[in-house]
Amino acid sequence: MASEPLQVPVLIVGGSIVGLSLSLFLARHGVPVCTVERHHKTALHPRARGFHERTVELFRASGVAAQLQELGSVAASAQRPPLSLVVRDLRSPSEPQSQALAPGGAPVREAFPPSRFVYLGQDRLEPIVLSAARAAGADIRFAHELVDLTVEADGVTAQVLARDTDQRYHVRAQYLVAADGARSSIRTRLGVTQSGRGSMGHSVACLFDADLSEIQNERPFGFAQITHPEAAGVMVQTDVPNRYIYSVGFDPETQSPSDFSEQRFRTLLRLATGMPALQPVHRGTFPWEVAERVADRFSVGRVFFAGDAAHQMPPTGGFGANVGIQDAANLAWKLAFVLRGDASPGLLDSYHSERQPVAAATAAHAAVTALRMVPATRDAARDIVLPDVACMMRAYRYGVAPVVPVQMSDAAVSGEVGSRAPHIWLDAEHTRSTIDLYDRTLVLISPDARWRAAVSTGVTFAHVPESAAAYQLGPEGAALVRPDMFVAERWQAAPGDRAAALAAAVRRLLHPHNG
Ligand SMILES: Cc1cc2nc3c(=O)[nH]c(=O)nc-3n(C[C@H](O)[C@H](O)[C@H](O)COP(=O)(O)OP(=O)(O)OC[C@H]3O[C@@H](n4cnc5c(N)ncnc54)[C@H](O)[C@@H]3O)c2cc1C
């Protein structure tokens, strides 16, 4: 074992989509970060297949969003959006329960620029985020596994195993982020409990290629719940043409994922598609658990949980990876400000208080939608009124309960404290948005140029006349926005002493426990 530990401000454990996103965000804030991932490379299986507007906009500044929007198709705004079906097999007529798959509430149609929903698999997103994170300076180590951890008051010491050489070394970090997935060994080691419905079933998924264009031309589907008595499962389309994922349930007491061979899946797929001569190209299987579990604490001392380590939810709604990336954006700027000495460590407490309620509400939403697919729970779950999926992803508010009221629409978010700051195009060509101003510093946005004189070091001033309407400000008002694009403070009219009011707001935000 190397004698001198590697010293780094932040160690991230887990180099999947959430660990990689956090690596990118921290590196862009100038924070040296080391990320260890026990696998040799990024994900092979798509799992998450779509990224919501709020998530995509977090990748705008690094250039990743532009790449995603070029690569991914845009299902949400397609002329003919893919259907969600309940069918005996793909050639059978739709069953009436198809209606129940609508996640609740009328879909929100208001535009949410500047970013678009991107229909792209996690397997294709991860390499893009990885290379952007490395370009920004992150040290990302594949085939390196955290095998031991000591947490102290002033930092953590991790023992890491380099799997290819069998060498072990120590990493000493001021903060550790556990992005080590649903079965987080770090969460277990630190004794963090979880709440929620727990396990709702076990599945094994098969990724396969097949030409289903005959079916797709007639009835384009993105999601199909198959009720065939011998092949019940769920089939979803991926963003890669002719590539699908088919998941079937299994009972872990009596079966194992390895019971589902390529041959067995071929038989099941022929029944599920209603195409007895189908020749699917098998690309692999992976087991997964349908579960709703949310950590009761998102941090313990200097250790933070992000992504599935903090919240596991059924894939219904397509939320999991999106919520995790949004965790990363919330945490990155707070760690950066604290490490630079611009904020007190107390700022980090708001990571739990802000993200845990959002994760719990989103996981509960996903769980109810999943229960609507099960005959035994369908009727009761249908009666639960849920906010729109789009609102769950982008209209939530920090510091209020419930974080997303059932009747909320995107339009209701107009610069309120705790909400994502409204977007306004800054140029006629629609290339730059106010969202792009919110990146590495606090920003004061106002229609009134007189606020410029009130701004002190560490705050950037943006004079945007249109902010009066979009942020619901009077002509002399202003809003203070955080680097993760959330409104920290709003003055609808000018305070008596602008500089004093702004300084007090910055102090409350960055030094919350200092009176
Ligand atoms: C079938 C399915 C469909 C889904 N569909 C969607 C969807 O449409 N939209 C959506 O947003 N989400 C979806 N999800 C959820 C999404 O895939 C997860 O939320 C996401 O992968 C979580 O990312 P993560 O980085 O937090 O954790 P993970 O992807 O689980 O990654 C954790 C990483 O940590 C590594 N690790 C663990 N322990 C250690 C250690 N000791 N040392 C080093 N490395 C370690 C692991 O190797 C792993 O790579 C779906 C999931 C499934 C199963």
The ligand as a Gaussian input file, in Angstrom:
#p B3LYP/6-31G(d) Opt

LIG

0 1
 C      -35.131000      -0.622000     -15.693000
 C      -34.796000       0.755000     -15.248000
 C      -35.289000       1.832000     -15.946000
 C      -35.002000       3.134000     -15.515000
 N      -35.501000       4.192000     -16.210000
 C      -35.229000       5.453000     -15.805000
 C      -35.671000       6.573000     -16.559000
 O      -36.330000       6.438000     -17.586000
 N      -35.350000       7.824000     -16.111000
 C      -34.588000       8.020000     -15.001000
 O      -34.308000       9.167000     -14.654000
 N      -34.131000       6.969000     -14.279000
 C      -34.434000       5.705000     -14.659000
 N      -33.945000       4.644000     -13.950000
 C      -33.167000       4.899000     -12.726000
 C      -31.708000       5.245000     -13.019000
 O      -31.109000       4.257000     -13.800000
 C      -30.995000       5.385000     -11.691000
 O      -31.692000       6.326000     -10.913000
 C      -29.547000       5.866000     -11.896000
 O      -28.773000       4.889000     -12.522000
 C      -28.926000       6.191000     -10.551000
 O      -27.618000       6.588000     -10.771000
 P      -26.552000       6.570000      -9.600000
 O      -25.289000       7.100000     -10.219000
 O      -27.101000       7.229000      -8.414000
 O      -26.415000       5.045000      -9.192000
 P      -25.987000       3.776000     -10.026000
 O      -26.315000       3.958000     -11.469000
 O      -26.552000       2.605000      -9.332000
 O      -24.425000       3.764000      -9.882000
 C      -23.746000       3.540000      -8.682000
 C      -22.309000       3.251000      -9.044000
 O      -21.543000       3.138000      -7.869000
 C      -20.573000       2.140000      -8.083000
 N      -20.102000       1.667000      -6.774000
 C      -20.852000       1.103000      -5.789000
 N      -20.100000       0.828000      -4.716000
 C      -18.831000       1.245000      -5.028000
 C      -17.596000       1.212000      -4.322000
 N      -17.503000       0.708000      -3.063000
 N      -16.481000       1.708000      -4.942000
 C      -16.573000       2.221000      -6.206000
 N      -17.707000       2.251000      -6.911000
 C      -18.835000       1.770000      -6.336000
 C      -21.307000       1.081000      -8.860000
 O      -20.413000       0.232000      -9.549000
 C      -22.160000       1.925000      -9.787000
 O      -21.553000       2.162000     -11.042000
 C      -34.210000       3.339000     -14.364000
 C      -33.699000       2.239000     -13.664000
 C      -33.988000       0.967000     -14.105000
 C      -33.436000      -0.200000     -13.346000

